[in-house]
C-alpha cells in the first residue's frame, strides 16, 4: 500500500521534527566510536506477528539522514508479518545507519502497532459487511500517518478533520437547543446539503428521541453513540425502514475486541473505534548489523 501526497508530506514533516529532537547537532556516540569511512549493512526485523505500516517512512528517515544510503524494502506497507521477518535492508555509512536507527524504528513500531490492532478488529467482523473506521483521536501532528496505518490494517478512514465532513455531536446539539432550536438546525442542514452534495452530513444520537429528530434531517449518516447491541439493532431497523434514500448507520462508543461481533450483527454499516489510534501498543522491531567493512 502506498501513501498519498498528504501522507508523504506528513512523513517528511515528522522526520524533520524527529531529526531535530533526537539528533540535534549530531550523534556524538557514533562519531566518537567509528571512523567516517566505516561502512556496514544492517537488517530491520520484526519480533512479533502483526501488520506492517511505516516501512516507506523508515526508508525516508534513513535517506533524510544520508541520501547515499541504500535501502531495500523486503516487505511493503499492508503486508502481514511473522516473527523474525526481515522488513528492510540498509547499507552504507555506518555512522549514518546508527544515527537513523531509532528514528526509523519509532515510525515502524508506532504505525505497525496501529495497523496490527486495526486488523484484529477487522478480523473479528470481516464476514459481517460492516466497516471498521478510525476517529480524530490521533496524536497531534501524526494524523495523516496514523490514518494511513489504519488502512494498512484493513480499516477505513473517517473524516480527516473538521474541514471535510459535518458531524453534529452532543455538545453541538446542546448549544443549538439553548440558542436557535432544533427546527432551525434542520433547515440549515437541508440547505447545506442542497449545495454541498459531496460533503457528508452525520448526526450523532444517544436515544430514540434524538434518532427521530435526526431522521427528519435526512443526513447521510446517523451515528449511534454508546448504544447497547439490542438498542443498536432496533435503531438500525428503524433507519432502514425509511423509504427515502439510504442513510448509513454508524455505531461508536464502548466498542472492544470482546464485543465488536455483537455490534456487527446488529446490521450497522460502520463501526468507529477510537482505540485504533489512541490505545494501540507498538509492534516490536529491531535492527542488527550484519556486515562491516572499512572504506578506502
N, C-alpha and C positions, 0 to 999 in steps of 0.2 A: 504494500500500500504506500502510495506517495503522498507527501504533504502538499497542500495547496500554497498559493503565494502568501497568504496571511500567516500560515503556519511556519513557512520558511522565514518570514520576517520576524516572527515571534522568537524563533530559534536563534537567529542572529543577535537579536537584542539581548536575550538571556545569556548567550555565550559571552558577549562583550561584558555584561554585568558580572558573570562568573569569573572572567579573567581579572577584572578589577579587584574583586573581593578576595580571591584566592591566591592570585599570582603577584599582583601588585607590581613591585619593582623587579621581581624575578624569583625563580626557585633557587634560593641560596644553598639548599641542601644538595641538589643535583649538580649545581655549578661548582660546589666545593669538592664533590667526590669524583666527578668524571671529567675527562678532557673533552673539549668541544668536538674532537674528531671521532669520538666513540659512536659506533652505530649498533643498532640491535633490532631484533624482530620480537614482537610481543603478540600474544593472543588474548582476547577477552572471551571468557566463557560464562555461562550461567550455572549457578549452583542449585537451581530449583527448576521444577516444571513450571510452565507458565506461557504467557503470550508476550511476544516481542513488540515493543514500541520504543522509539528513540535511537534506533541504530543509525539512521541517517543524521540525526542530531549529533550523535557521538562522532561520526565521521567529520562533520562540520567543525566540531570542537577541536579535534586533532589538527585539522587544516588551518584553523584560526591561530593556533599556537605556532605552527610551522607548515607553510604551504608546500614544502618539499617532502613532507611525509607521504608515504604511500599507504593508502588504506584500502583493504579489500573486504567488502561485506560478504559474509558467508551465509547469513540469514537476513531476511527482509522484514521490515515492519509489518506486523499482522501474522507472522509465522508462529506456529506452535513451537514451544521449546521443551526439550527434555534435559534433565540434569546432565551437566558436563558438555552440553552442546557449545561449539565454538561459534561465536556471533560475528567476530571480525578479527582481521589480522592487520597489524600496523608495523611498518618498518621504516627505518631512517635514523635520524639523530637521536641518540639515547636520552640526552637531556630533554629534548622536546617531548619525547614519548612519556617520560616520567612526569614532566610538568603537566601534561594534559590528562594524565591518568584519572585523577579523581573527578575532574570536571566531566569527562566522558562517562565515567561510571555513574555519577549522580543523575545524569539525564536518563541513562538506560534504566537504572533502578527505579526511579520515581515513575517514569512513564510506563514501563513494563508492569509495575505494580498495579497501576490503574487499568491497563489493558487486561491483566490477568483477573482482577476482581470483576470487571465488566463481563468477561467471558464466563465466569462462574454463574453470574445472574442470567446471562443469555442461555447457557446450557440448561438451566432449570426450566425455562419456558419455551425452548426452541420449537416445540411442536404445537404451541398454542395459537400462533398467529399474532400474538402481541409483541410489541417492540419494547426494548429497554432504552430509556433515554437518560441523559445526564441533566444537570441543573446548572445554575450560576454559582454554585458553592465550590468555587475553584480558588486556588492560591492566587493572590494579586499578581498580575503580570504573566501568569502561566496559562491563561485560559485557552488560547488557541492550541497550544501543545497538549494540554490535558484533554481537550475535546478530541483532538486527533487520536490520542491514546484510547479514548473510549471507542472510537470507530475501529481501531486495531483489535479491540476485544469483541467486535461484532455488535456494539451498541450504536445508537443513533443520537445525533446531536439535537438538543432542544435549541432555543434561540441563543445566539452568541452573546447578546447583551440587551440592554433596554431599548436599543435603537432598531431592532429588526423584527420585532413581534410585540403585540399587545397582550399582556397577561394581567388581568384585573384580579387583584388578590384581596384578602380580608381587610387590610388596612385602607386600601382604596375605597372599598365599599363602605367602611365605617365613616370615612370622611365625606363621601358622596351623600350618604343618608343624613348627615348633620348639616350638609350645605345645600346642594341643588335638588337632591332627591333622586330616587332610582328611575323614575319615569323619564326624567331629563337625560339621564345616562343612557337609557335605551335609545333615545333619539340620536345622541352623539355617536353611539356605536353603529347604528344603521347608516347614518350619514357618512361616517368614516369608511364603512365597507363599500358603499356605493362608488367611492372614488379611489379606493386602495385595495383592489382585488388581490394583489399579490402578497399583501401583508396579513398574516393570520391574526385573528382575534380570539383570545382564550379567556374564559372566565372560571375562576376558582369558586367552588361551592362547598359548604360544610354541612348542609341539611336540606331537606326536601323543599322547604320554603324558598331557599336561595336557588335551588335547582329549577323550580317553576319560573322564577323570575329570569334566570339565565336563559332558559329555553325560549322565552319571549323575545330575547335579544337576538336570537339566531346566530350565535357565534360559530366559528369554525371548530372550536374545541371546547369541551367542558371538562375541567379538572375536578375530580372528586378528592377532596382533601381529608385525610385521616378517617376515611370510611372503613368499616369492618367489611369482610368479604360478602356477607349476606346483604348488607346495605348497598354495597357497590353493584352487586348483581341486579338488585331491584332498580337502582338508578339507571344502570346501563340499559335495562329493558325498557324503561320509561323513555329514555332518549331515543332508542331505536324505533319506538312506536310512532314517533313523529313522522308526518307524511312528507314534509319538505326535505330538501337536500340533506345528505348525511352530515351529522355532527360527530366528530371523533370524540371518543371517551378516553380520558386520561385519569390515572389514579396516582396519588402520591401521598407520602407520609406514613411512617411506620412499616415500610416495606423492608423485609430482610430475606436472606437466603433461605431461612426456615419457613417463611410463609408466602413467598412470591408465587408458588404454584397455585395456591388457593386463590390468590388475586387474579392470576392469569385465566383461571377457569370461569371468572365472572363475566367474560365477554368484552372486557375493555380492550381498546386498541393499543394503548400506550401505558407504560409503567415508568414513571420517572423516579430516580433513586439518587439522592444527594450523596450517599455513601461512596458512589463510584469514584468521586474525586476527593471528598474530604476525609475518607476513612480507609483508603487503600494502603496496605502495607507494601513496602518496597520489595522488589524482586532482587535476589542477591546475585551480583556479578563480581567477577574478579579478573585481574589482568596478570598474566605470567610472562616473564621474559624467557624466550626460548633460544635466542642466539645472540652472541655479541661478537663484534669484530671491530678492530681499530681501523679508522680511516687513514688514508695516505696523506 
